[in-house]
Amino acid sequence: MNAANKLILILSISTVLFSTSTFAEPEFAYVTNEKDDTISVIDLDSYEVVKTINVGERPRGFVFNQDHSLAYICASDSDRIQILDVATDQIIGELPSGDDPETIALHPNNKIMYTANEDDALLTVIDIPTQQVITQIDVGVEPEGLAVSNAGDIVVATSETTNMVHWIYTATNQNFANTIVGARPRSAYFTKDDSKLWVSAEIGGTVHVFDVKTQTELKQINFSIKGIHKDRIQPVGIVLLKEAPYAFVALGPANHVAVINTDTYEVEDYILVGRRVWQLGFDANESRLLTTNGVSSDVSVIDTQSHKVIKTIKVGRFPWGVAVK
């Protein structure tokens, strides 16, 4: 290779390295603060809150659309789902939600939104492009947890007082099965291949794993933390790693996150975080897990490999939901 070609090669390599390091997309965590009616935006490079966005009353559930250009916010006490333009930090619209929307789930087609109406025992199905309610489905008393399968064919809702998981076909909006679960079920989460559904039972102090094809329970997972009374162990948020056999479960006033091997269903670790941990969210490559700690009004950042808290970040009062852009 002559000198001119070597120079061209060096410049080309330098350009690629410069481009990948300089123009890597920054990541930001969006955290809903129930008591402040705000969203805290955290820069995940500096671990600092870089902006605060005013939203409706008692924001809880929060999801991005597929390209992260829009976000949807459950403003529970305002009885609305707000639409946030992520580029401008402005609320640009609303979806008809019914009373007291607490959680939301977005269909993979990016066009259908589901919300649980806790006060009315209903699951509301919303067409996003027209901003119209398609239908409302009767479910159990105090529905909260929602999850849509990755294939988009099933949506489930958990009812806190009825202690059930309601299984609904998205094509017909028909409830085709109901299964009993532990007391006060909260969150639901489909595995990557949609073969299993994980459900947390807050007052039951358990997590239940269901076979999606048959809706039968495969496993009930129990928790025990030295020095913490069992009544304080209240599972709420659940997330599962896509590329490793681990699940993380927020244990509420126990102030810990449980680490569960999804192959063996054994609890392998407990991670101490802030007070009353509610919900969980991964960064893009799932190397970090963020927890919302309601009573201590902060976010814990966990290294998913070492299971250690690497940073604690103060946010608004009573943080609840979290998602990463």
Protein Blocks (a to p, Z undefined) as FASTA:
>chain_A
ZZklmmmmmmmmmmmmmmmmmmgccdddddddfklopacdddfklopafbdcdddehiab
dcddfkopaccdddfknopacdddfklopafbdcdebjhifbdcddfklpaccdddfkno
pacdddfklopafbdcdddehifbdcddfkopaccdddfklopacdddfklopafbdcdd
dehifbdcddfkopaccdddfknopacdddfklopafbdcddddehiafklmccfbdcdd
fkbccddddehjnopacdddfklopafbdcdddehifbdcddfkopaccdddfklopacd
ddfklopafbdcdddehifbdcdZZ
